[in-house]
């Protein structure tokens, strides 16, 4: 049996920091941050999702002073389908 092809796209609102795949994996991208003592490079890595209510997988995203907990299936839908229409979840 042939393995499905994995496609990666930027997480909307987190471009340049995170990507999500068509198989539901989330990764951070390597990026350099300016600090008081110069700059620091953070190496990109695959994120390990945790479980939240009703068994949904979620990841914590951090970049540019923002921190947010996101459900993986919502990141996949936003990246591959588009924004959620008004009145829908």
C-alpha positions as CSV (number, residue, x, y, z in Angstrom):
1,X,0.0,0.0,0.0
2,X,1.3,3.4,-1.0
3,X,1.9,6.1,1.7
4,X,-0.1,9.3,1.3
5,X,2.0,12.3,0.2
6,X,2.4,14.9,3.0
7,X,2.0,18.6,2.0
8,X,3.1,21.4,4.3
9,X,1.4,24.8,4.5
10,X,1.9,27.9,6.7
11,X,-0.4,28.2,9.7
12,X,-2.6,31.2,9.0
13,X,-1.7,34.0,11.4
14,X,1.6,32.3,12.3
15,X,3.4,32.5,8.9
16,X,7.2,32.1,9.2
17,X,6.9,30.5,12.6
18,X,4.7,27.3,12.1
19,X,3.5,24.9,9.4
20,X,0.8,22.2,9.4
21,X,0.7,19.2,7.2
22,X,-2.1,17.5,5.3
23,X,-1.5,14.5,7.7
24,X,-2.1,16.6,10.8
25,X,1.4,17.2,12.0
26,X,2.6,20.6,13.2
27,X,6.2,21.9,13.1
28,X,7.9,25.1,14.1
29,X,10.3,26.7,11.7
30,X,13.9,27.7,12.4
31,X,13.9,31.4,13.2
32,X,16.2,34.0,14.7
33,X,15.0,36.3,17.4
34,X,16.6,39.7,18.3
35,X,17.4,39.9,22.1
36,X,19.0,42.4,24.3
37,X,22.3,40.5,24.1
38,X,22.2,40.1,20.3
39,X,20.2,37.4,18.6
40,X,19.2,33.8,19.3
41,X,18.3,31.1,16.8
42,X,15.6,28.6,17.6
43,X,15.9,25.4,15.6
44,X,12.6,24.2,14.0
45,X,11.1,20.9,15.3
46,X,8.1,18.7,15.1
47,X,5.6,19.6,17.9
48,X,4.1,16.9,20.2
49,X,0.4,17.5,20.5
50,X,-1.5,17.1,23.8
51,X,-5.1,16.2,24.4
52,X,-7.8,18.7,25.3
53,X,-11.5,18.2,26.0
54,X,-13.3,15.4,24.1
55,X,-9.9,14.0,23.0
56,X,-8.9,16.7,20.5
57,X,-5.2,17.0,19.8
58,X,-3.8,20.5,20.4
59,X,-0.5,22.4,20.3
60,X,0.8,25.5,21.9
61,X,2.1,28.1,19.5
62,X,4.5,30.9,20.6
63,X,6.0,33.7,18.5
64,X,6.5,37.4,18.6
65,X,5.3,37.6,22.2
66,X,2.1,35.7,21.5
67,X,1.1,32.4,23.0
68,X,-2.0,30.4,21.9
69,X,-3.3,26.9,22.3
70,X,-4.8,25.6,19.0
71,X,-6.6,22.4,18.0
72,X,-4.7,20.6,15.3
73,X,-7.8,19.8,13.2
74,X,-8.6,23.5,13.1
75,X,-5.1,24.4,11.9
76,X,-5.4,21.8,9.1
77,X,-8.8,23.1,8.0
78,X,-7.6,26.8,8.1
79,X,-4.5,26.0,6.1
80,X,-6.0,23.6,3.5
81,X,-9.7,24.7,3.3
82,X,-9.7,28.4,4.3
83,X,-11.2,30.5,7.1
84,X,-14.2,29.2,8.9
85,X,-17.4,31.0,7.7
86,X,-19.3,33.2,10.1
87,X,-21.8,31.3,12.2
88,X,-19.9,28.0,11.9
89,X,-17.4,26.3,14.2
